[in-house]
């Protein structure tokens, strides 16, 4: 995946901006709905901090499967 149209990164520099980081995490969650992991995100974005990757893994889960999420009826 290349940079997103809303990208605020300098051309080709890493670490990537927040817009691109979130876009890639969402795309990867679509490709790997049940198996996305911190290590997968870090392989795709090598300079991504482990803490940030863990937050992205949790944030891209469906609400019903999040550690702190519950279904609202």
C-alpha positions in Angstrom: 0.0 0.0 0.0 1.3 3.4 -0.9 0.7 6.6 1.0 -2.9 7.8 1.4 -4.3 10.9 -0.4 -4.6 12.6 3.0 -1.0 11.9 3.9 1.0 14.6 5.7 4.3 12.7 5.5 7.3 14.1 3.7 7.8 12.3 0.4 9.0 8.8 1.2 10.2 9.4 4.7 9.7 7.1 7.6 8.3 7.0 10.3 5.0 7.4 8.5 2.4 10.0 9.5 -0.5 9.0 11.7 -2.9 9.1 8.7 -0.9 6.5 6.8 -0.2 4.4 9.9 -4.0 4.1 10.7 -4.9 3.5 7.1 -2.4 0.6 6.8 -3.6 -0.9 10.1 -7.2 -0.8 8.8 -6.3 -2.3 5.5 -4.3 -5.1 7.2 -7.2 -5.8 9.6 -9.4 -6.2 6.5 -6.9 -8.6 5.0 -6.3 -10.5 8.3 -9.5 -10.1 10.3 -8.7 -12.6 13.0 -4.9 -12.9 12.9 -3.6 -9.3 12.8 -0.8 -8.9 15.4 1.7 -6.5 16.6 4.5 -8.3 14.8 2.6 -8.2 11.5 2.2 -4.4 11.8 5.9 -4.0 12.7 7.0 -6.1 9.7 4.9 -3.8 7.5 6.0 -0.6 9.2 9.5 -1.4 10.6 9.9 1.8 12.7 6.5 1.4 14.4 6.7 1.3 18.2 5.3 -1.9 19.8 3.0 0.1 22.1 1.5 2.0 19.2 1.1 -1.3 17.2 -0.7 -2.9 20.1 -3.1 0.0 20.3 -3.8 -0.2 16.6 -4.4 -4.0 16.8 -6.9 -3.5 19.5 -8.5 -0.4 18.0 -9.1 -2.1 14.6 -11.0 -5.0 16.1 -14.7 -5.2 15.8 -16.4 -3.6 18.8 -17.8 -7.0 20.1 -14.4 -8.6 20.2 -12.4 -5.7 21.8 -11.0 -6.4 25.3 -13.1 -3.6 26.8 -16.0 -3.6 24.3 -19.5 -4.8 24.9 -22.4 -5.0 22.5 -24.9 -2.1 23.0 -28.5 -3.2 22.5 
